[in-house]
Amino acid sequence: MSCALLYVVSPNTEISKFISYGLPDYSIKALSSSNFDGRIKGGKKKGTRWSSFSFTSDLKYTCLSGGSGSDNAGNFPVVSSLVANSAAEVAVSSEQRVYDVVLKQAALVKEQLGSAGQIDVKPDIVIPGTLSLLSEAYDRCGEVCAEYAKTFYLGTLLMTPEKRKAIWAIYVWCRRTDELVDGPNASHITPKALDRWESRLEDLYNGRPYDMLDAALSDTVQKFPVDIQPFKDMIEGMRLDLKKSRYQNFDELYLYCYYVAGTVGLMSVPVMGIEPESRATTESVYGAALALGIANQLTNILRDVGEDARRGRVYLPQDELKQFGLSDEDIFAGKVTDKWRSFMKKQIKRARMFFDEAESGVTQLSASSRWPVWASLLLYRQILDEIEANDYNNFTKRAYVSKAKKVVALPVAYAKSILGSTRKTPQTLQASRK
């Protein structure tokens, strides 16, 4: 799985061990139990406590994020889910449907901006006995981010304390969600378990978190205009992973990439903010954030072809494979041929196009938020270079960015982040790819 534009996991991140925050291993089985209501009981310590847990995954997240919302889920304007398709919508491309969601998310944030042009961060509402617990919740989110997304974590240290904590909370929720279907315990996860996870999301948006990590996100969405819809759409991506292992064309794959990666862009942009002097439209910045998420996920897919094949999954457009005289059998055979090289060149070219589109949006972000995003973009784009260096063998060789190249990329990313926003308005998704 993966995400979108502002928050990122190091390209080499491998998560193979089950992580439990205060719960024994058997807690993983609770979500798949028919009578599990999502609540986790605390330990034996006295006083109010949140217990927290995570599943596990071979995480493929890398992204920015943006979105919008209000004080509670009940006040959000209706944003149609991408899940349902009426007969009249069949002719509409996935790209257009996703872009419609981007426009709606941007509109929600513009309402919050108002005439001042800045989003007001709501102050803490202190309930006696809870402030220290909330601080502990955010600290735990920071620890998880530091452990599994080191490069991105360093970048968040340049943000204001409120933004930094909010991004950590969003990161952890996305990571836990991804782990539901991609971790070693994924076999325990059922569609009903995902339904319960979505109900739990709605509860935290209404101020009823189940555990410590949920509490951090619940506080975040009360302070920033982060809409619930992108979170729900990400869960829909997890549902796809439970029932779908082939994609007939890029239109289908694009929608999947939005669900699991582009959504992160729509979660984080409201937190990271847009440069006050930027001349870019809010919609174009969101479009660029979405583009980075799509680019990151396409890169994940191309990097992990062999790994996914061993799990019976092929995240490549079936019609394009056929155009190059290839099939699933060729992928399972794992042989690099001239046909495969030609096919991969086309896929890499497409991913780079999305990275190029994303660049203009990064320059429009608030100055303190640019570094982690630039680092993500530069490092993830280099994975494509490594696939080429491996002679397109993504069956048995895993493309990764070496530590030496990371060391070089980080100061470059920092330099780009302090140059300030350009006066060039980011192209919209549709115009940039015509």
Disulfide bonds with the S-S distance in Angstrom:
none
